[in-house]
Amino acid sequence: MPRSAVPDSQRMSFRIKPADKAVILRATQLAGAAGITDFVLRTVLDASREIIKRNDRIVLSERDGLRVLEALENPPAPNEKLIAAARALPADL
């Protein structure tokens, strides 16, 4: 019977192929990490932070940045679709 997920658990478990584990162990040794848990956690956290950073911000060229600023300073008049969408919103927003 599968274990239920515990949202506040501080433990993660997963299965890994022996060949993959051997690669991770070798990398752990080469990195001089204190242990496999330390190495995996550090590596996964670094990769996770990088993925989040890449997806949490948009990098614009100078030209596109100027276009965004121009649109913010001088927004176009609302079209029919925008007006209809605004009217469809609940009144308490």
C-alpha positions in Angstrom: 0.0 0.0 0.0 1.4 3.4 -1.0 2.3 5.9 1.8 0.2 9.0 1.9 2.0 12.3 1.3 2.6 14.3 4.4 2.8 18.1 3.5 5.1 19.0 6.3 7.5 16.0 6.1 11.1 16.8 6.1 12.0 13.6 4.4 11.9 12.8 0.7 12.2 9.2 -0.6 12.5 8.1 -4.2 13.8 5.1 -6.0 16.9 5.3 -8.2 18.6 3.0 -10.6 21.9 1.6 -9.4 23.8 3.1 -12.3 22.3 6.5 -11.6 23.2 6.2 -7.9 26.7 5.3 -8.9 27.0 8.5 -10.9 25.6 10.6 -8.1 28.0 9.0 -5.6 31.0 9.7 -7.9 29.9 13.3 -8.3 29.5 13.5 -4.5 33.1 12.4 -4.0 34.4 14.7 -6.7 32.6 17.7 -5.3 34.0 17.0 -1.8 30.5 17.0 -0.4 29.9 15.8 3.2 27.6 13.1 2.0 25.2 12.1 -0.7 22.3 13.9 1.0 24.2 17.1 1.3 25.3 16.9 -2.4 21.9 16.0 -3.7 20.1 18.7 -1.6 22.7 21.4 -2.6 22.6 20.4 -6.3 18.8 20.2 -6.4 18.3 23.5 -4.5 20.8 25.3 -6.8 19.0 23.9 -9.9 15.6 24.8 -8.4 16.6 28.3 -7.6 17.9 28.8 -11.2 14.7 27.5 -12.7 12.6 29.7 -10.5 14.8 32.7 -11.3 14.5 32.1 -15.1 10.8 31.8 -14.9 10.0 34.6 -12.4 11.4 37.4 -14.5 11.4 38.5 -18.1 14.5 39.9 -19.7 13.7 42.5 -22.3 15.9 44.0 -24.9 16.4 47.8 -24.6 14.0 48.3 -27.5 11.3 46.1 -25.9 11.8 47.7 -22.5 11.2 51.1 -24.0 8.1 49.8 -25.7 6.7 48.6 -22.4 7.5 51.9 -20.7 5.8 53.7 -23.6 2.7 51.5 -23.3 2.6 52.1 -19.5 2.9 55.9 -19.9 0.5 56.1 -22.8 -1.8 53.2 -22.7 -4.1 52.6 -25.7 -7.8 53.2 -25.4 -9.7 50.1 -24.2 -11.3 48.1 -27.0 -14.7 46.4 -27.0 -13.3 43.1 -25.6 -11.6 44.8 -22.7 -14.7 46.8 -21.9 -16.8 43.6 -22.0 -14.4 41.8 -19.8 -14.4 44.6 -17.2 -18.2 44.6 -17.1 -18.2 40.9 -16.5 -16.1 41.2 -13.4 -17.8 41.0 -10.0 -18.7 44.4 -8.6 -16.7 43.9 -5.4 -13.3 43.8 -7.2 
